[in-house]
Amino acid sequence: MKKPFLFFLFLFGIISEIESQQWVDKKYEYDSILNVSYGTALNFNGQLETLKMDIYLPACENQSTTANRPLLMWIHGGAFLAGNKEDVSIQALCKSFAKRGYVTASIDYRLGFVSDDVAWQCNYPNYSCVFAADSAEWVRAYYRAVQDGKGALRYLINRYQDLKIDTNNIFVAGESAGAMTALGVGLMDNLIERPLQTYGATNVPHPHPITANCIYNQGINFNGDFISRPDLGGFEGDIEPSDISFKIKGIGNMYGAMFADLLKNSLPEKPKPAIYSFHQPCDIVVSIDSNLVFWGLTWCLTNGYNCSGIINNNVMLYGSRVFSQWNAENNYGYDIQNEFTNVTFPYSFIFGQGSCLDQVNNPCHAYDNKSRRENELAAFFASKITTTSICDTATTSTFDPSLGDQIKVYPNPTYSLLYIKSTHPMVLSSIRLFDTFGNVLYSKVHINSDEKTIDTSLLPNGVYILQVEQKNGLRHLVKVIKE
């Protein structure tokens, strides 16, 4: 009884390995290079900040010295006001995709805006910290993040040889504000797309002292009576100029949005990145449709806590469903995969799924199932990658090298006839062909010959397991691909 069980256990292991998908399954260990300074830039108060990133590299014993890997840069969220490269979710995603074979990086970028000079108070944590001096401050904070993201990407590209990056297979992704930044990094390539608010703007008063404890104001000294708002410069920023050409293949948009239509004015010579979007209609922070930042949260605070609405001096966002509709209606030609849930915000403080109180423990500005969405993103990106595996040794041989000179199975992949030959005098005893569920599709026993042919022409394309047994009792398992 033990032998059949052990065989199918072994067969299951072989099948699992065969069904693994490059760039989807987590097959590698990883190394990390932490706290790498990639540049400096002026923050919203004109002070110089040093920006850092963490880099994660796939590692394996038989890594090719010439093969390059896709790059995936992850960008944290936090409403452009908080967060950092050590964000738990982003770190986990960087490590997961490094295990899939990517070079990954998590970046810091400039945070903060000029807060309002009004004392907005409510018994809600850091309530005044989300009030900007005016709506332009939201756009300027976003724009600085895009500049930093583009600079961080160029930093990595400039070191593509050391990091073994394939510059034709570049991806960017983020969550919330990080997703908005990723969309800007991947799509903003035309001067027409530069927001007007990022040119020189009128001065604004100092923020109210109550905002001194806001994370983005800590360590900031406000001098004089007003804060100046100079021209922020080109959307590429000044960090790490580069002459190296590269291609952004895909963008991961996890419950993000756009401040304007970035699909419309793409330069014709620029390739259109594919976009994966995950978003929940009940998201009360970033609407899946068109609405102001914190649209639903404002409703909850005004209806549940009698607070002032936090849409004061806010700005309009165009969520995942909106820019997907733009793409379809205007024939922009972007490959967009949408994964939207179906729970809408019920405009109820207490009752129903997605209500204000329900979202305390089950927020819609988040993943419904992070593992599922991560795997969907991995599969979507994998379909766009054109580089080869970094660790798995490729072979052009039609024979399974693990069989040595004992058994030859060819051609493999096969289109119709599959030939099995055994080295004389070890003649064939039996042959069985299994599908990946362990079902026997073909069986021949008592062969007593050194050669056998199987006609696979009627089998569906896919992966199969061939079990070959020789007269001396040796048994071999061979992966067979039918095309």
N, C-alpha and C positions, 0 to 999 in steps of 0.2 A: 504493500500500500504506500510505502514511503516514496518509491521511485517516481510514480506518476505525479505525486504532489510536488516533489522537488523539481521535476522537469517543468511543470507548468509555472512554478514559482520562478524558475530561471527564465522561462519563456516570457513571463510577464515583465521581468526586468529588461530583457532584450527589447520587447515591444515598447516599453516606456522610454527607453533610450532612443529608439528609432523615431517615435512620435514627437520627440522634443523638437522645438523650433528655434532656430538661431534668431537671436535678438528678442525672443519672447521668454524662453525658459531661463531661469537663473542657474547657470552652470559653472560660474567661476568664483574664485575668491576675489578680494579687492584690496588694493593699497590706497592710502590717502596721503595727500599733501595739504596741510592745514594752514590757515592764516597767511595766505599768499597775498601780498599787496599788489594790486593791479593798476593803481593810479590814484590821483588826487583831484578834487574838484571843489568849487565853492558852494556852500550850502545856502539856504534861503536867507541867511543873515550876512552873507558875504565872508564867512569864515571857511578856511581850507580844511577839508576832510580827507583822511586817507581811507581808501576803500579796499576791502579784502574779499577773498574768495577761498573756498575749500574745494579741492580737486580730488576725485576718486577715480582710480584706474583699475581696470580688470586685470587679474593676474592668473597665469596658468603655467604649468611646467613646460609644455612644448610650444610656447608662443613663438610665432614667426618673427624674425628680425626685420622683415620687410612689410608685413601686413599692417594696415592702418585700421583704426576703429571709428565708428560714428561718434560724434560729440553731442551730448544733450546737456544744455545749461538750464538749471531750475532756478526760479525766482520766487521768493517768499511773498506772502501777502501781509496785510496789516494796515490797509486804508492809506498807504503812503505816509503813515504817521508812526508806525511801530513795526516790530519784527526784526529779524536778522538772519544771517546765513545758517545759524544753528537751529533754526525752526525745526521742531521734531519731525513734522510731516515731510518737510523738504529734505532733511538729512536722510530719512528712511527711503525716500524716492531716489535720491542720488545713489545710495548704496544698492538698492534693488536693481537699478538700471546698469550700474557698474557690473553687477553679477550677471547681467544679461550680455555684457560685452561692450558696453558704451564707455567712453571717457565721459564723466559727468562732473558738473561743478555747481556749487551753490554760492550765490553772490550776495554781498551787501550792496546797498545803493543809498544815495542821499535821501533822508527822510525829513518830513516836516514841512510846515508852511507857516505863514504869519497868521497867528490866531487873532480872533476878534478882540476888540477893546471893550466889549461888554461882558459883564460877569454873569454868564449863563450858569444857573445852578439848578440841580435836581438831585434827588438821592439815587443817582445812577453813576457808576464808576467812571471817572475821567470825563464827565459830561461836557465840560467847557472845552476839552481838548479837540473836539470834532467840529468846532465852529471856526470857520476861516474868516479872515478879514473881508474877503469878497470871493465871488465864484472863480475869479482868475487864479486864485491861489491853489485851487484844486488842480487846474490844468497845468500850472507851472510845476507843481510837485510831481505830477505824472511825467511831464516832459523831462525833468531832471533824471527820473528813474530810467526812462528810455535812453537818454544819453549815456548813463552809466552802464546800462545793459549792453548797448552797442560797443562801448569801450571794453567791457569785460570779455565780450565775445571776440573782439580783435586781439586782446591779450592772449587768449587761448589759441587763436588761429596763428598768431605770430610765432608760436612755439609748437606748431603742429608736428614738426619733425621729432622734437624731444618727447612729446606726449603721444606720438603715433596716432594723430588724428587724420581722418580722411576728410579733406576740405570740401568734398562734394556731397558729404552726408552730415549736415549740421542741423540740429533741432533745438528749439527753445520751448520752454513750458513754464507755467506758473499757476499759482492759486490766487484767486481774488485780485487784489491790486497787482500781484505778481503776474497773473494771467493778462491783465490789461497791458502791463509792461512788455510781456512776451509778444503780444500782438503788435505793439508799437515797434519793438526791435525787429520783428520779422517782416512787417508790412510798410512801415514809414520809410519811403525811399524817394519821395518827391517833394520839392520845396512847397508845392501847393498844399501839401498835407500838414505843413507846420502850423500849429494853432496860433492865432493872432495874439492870444494872451501871453505868449512867450517872448514877444518883442518887448521893448521898454514899456513899462506900465507906471501909472502914477504912484507916488509914495503913499504909504499907509501908516496909521498910528501904531505905536507900540501895543502889543497885546496886553490884555488885562492881567494884573499880577496873579490872579487866581490860576492862570495857566503856567505859572513858573515850574510847577511840578510835572507838567506833561513831559513824557519821555523825550520828545524831540526838542524841547526847550531847555533840558538840563545841560548846564555848562555854557549856555548862550548868554552873552552880555549884549543888551540892547542899548546902544549909545545914541545920543541926540534925541530929537523930538519925534522923528519919523524914521521909518525903514524904507530905504530906496529899493526899487525893483528894476534892475537894469535888464538890457537885452540878454537873453540866455544863450544866444549863439545858435549855430546850426544843429540840426537834430542828430548828427553823428557824434557831436561832442568833440573834445580834444584829447581824450585818453587813447593811448596806443594807436597812433596812425599806422596804417598798413597798406601795402600794395599787393598783398596776396588776395587773389580772388577766391571766393568760397560760395557755396550754395546752401541756403537754408531750405531744407526739404520739408520740414513740418513744424507746426506750432501746436502745443498742448494748452488748451484754454479751459481751465478748471474754474467754473463759475466767475468768469470775467466779463469784460465789456469793452466797448470802444467809446472814445469821446467824440469821434466823428467817423465818417465812412472812409476807412483806410483801404478798402478794396477797389474803390472807384478809379483812383488816379495812379495805379501802379505803373511804373516805367515798363514799356513794352519789352525791353531787353532783359528785364528781371524775371526769373522763373517765379511762378506762383506757388508759395508754400501750401501744402495740404494742411487742413486745420481739423483737429479733434476738439469738440466742445462737449463738456458735461455741465449741466445746469439744472436747477430745480425751480419750477414755476413759483413755489412758495418762498423763494429767497427774498428776505425782507431787507437785505443790505444792498445787493446788486441785482436789480431786476433782470429777469430773463428777457423782458421787453424794453420799452423806452420809459425811463423814469429817472427821478433824481436820486443821487446817492442817499442811502439810508431811508428810502421811500417808505417801506413797511415798518421799519423800526420807529420812525417818526410817528406813524399812526399808533403803534403800541404805546409809546411814551405819552402821547397826548391823551389817549383814551383810557389808559390804565393807571398812569401816575400823575396826570395833570401837569406834565412838564411842557415846556415850550418845544415846538417841533425843531428837530435838528437839521431841517432842510434849509434853515436860514443861510443865505449866501452860498447856496449849494450849486451843483452843476448837473446837467442832464447826461445820462449814460445810455448807450444803446447796447442792450444785452445780446446774448448768444443767439436767441431766436430771431432777433431783428436783423443782424448782419448776415445770418444765413438766408433770410428772405431777400435781402438786398442782392445777394449772390445769385439766387434763383431768378428773381424778377428782372434783373438787369443783364443776365447772361455774362457775369464776370468771369466765369470759368474756373473758379476755385473748387478743389476737391474738399468738401466739408462733411465730416461725419458727426452727426448730432446724437447725443445720448441724453435725452430729457426725461425726467420723471413726470408724473401726472397729478401731483398734489398741488393745488393752488392755495394762495393765501386767502383764508376765509373772511378776513376783516372781522375777526372775533378775538377778543382778548382772552377768553377762557375756554370756549368750546370748539372742539373739532381738531382734526389733524392739521398741523401747520399754523394753529392759532398762536397768539403771542406767548402764552404760558407753555404750550406744547414745545415751542422752539427753545425754551430755556434748556431742556434736556435733549431735544432732537432738532438742532438747528438745521434750517434748510440752506443756509449759506455754508455748506459743507458737503461732504460726500454722503451718499446714502449707503454705499458699500465701497469702501476705498480699494479693497483688493480687486473687486470686479472692475472698477473704473481704471485702475492701474494696468490690469491685464488687457483691457480694451485698447488703451493708449499704446501699450507695447505692441500689440498685434497690428494696429493701424500704422505705427511708425515702421515696423518691420517690413511691411509691404512696400515701403518707399526706399528702403536701403539697398544700395547697389554694390557696396563693398563686400568682401568675402569674410568668412569666419577667421577670427584671429588665433584660435587655439586648435581647432580641429584640423588635422592634417588632411588636405584634399588629395585625392588620387584619381588618375585617369585610367587605372587598371580595370579591366572587365572582370577580374577575379578578386574574390575576397582574400586579402592578404593574410588574414588570421588562419587560413586553411593551409598555408604553406604549399607544398607540392602534392598534397594528398587529394584534394578536391578542387575542381575548377567549375565555376558556375558563370555562364556567359550567354548572350550579352546582358549586362546588368547596369543600367536599366534595360528592360526588354520591351518590345512592342508586340511580339507574338510568341515565337518559339524560344524556349529557355533550355539550354544544353547543360547537362550535369555529367562531368567526367571524373572517374576515379583512377588514381595511379595504379597500374597493374603491378603486383597481382592482387592488390586489395580491392576486389570487385565490390560493386554496390549491392547492398542487401535490401534496403527499403528507402522510400522517399515519401514524405508527407509535406503538403503545402497548407499553411494555416493563414487565416486572416488575423487581424490585430485583436480580435475578440477570442481567439483560440479555436475557432471553428475549422474543422478539417475540410479543405476544398478539393484536395487531390490526395490519393493514397495509392501506392504501389508497393507490394511486398514480394519477397522471393524473386528479386530481379536477377541476381547472379550474372551480372554483366558489368563492364567497366564504363558504360555510357547509357544515358537515358535522356529523352527529350520530353518536355512538357509544353503543351500548347496553351498559352495564356491569353490568346486573342479575345476570348469571350469574357475575361475578367475585367471588372471596372479598374480604372487607373487608381493607383494607390500603393501602399506598402504591405508586403506580405513576408511571412517567415517560412523559409524552406528548411525542413529537417532532413538531413542526409545521414544514413547509417551504412557503414561499410561492413563487409563480411567478418572482419576481425573485431567487431563490436564498437569501434569508434563512432561517435555520433557528433555531427556538426550542425550548428544553426547559422543560417545565412539570411541576411536581409535582402529581399528582392523588391525592386521598384518596377511597377508596371506603368508605362507611359502610353 
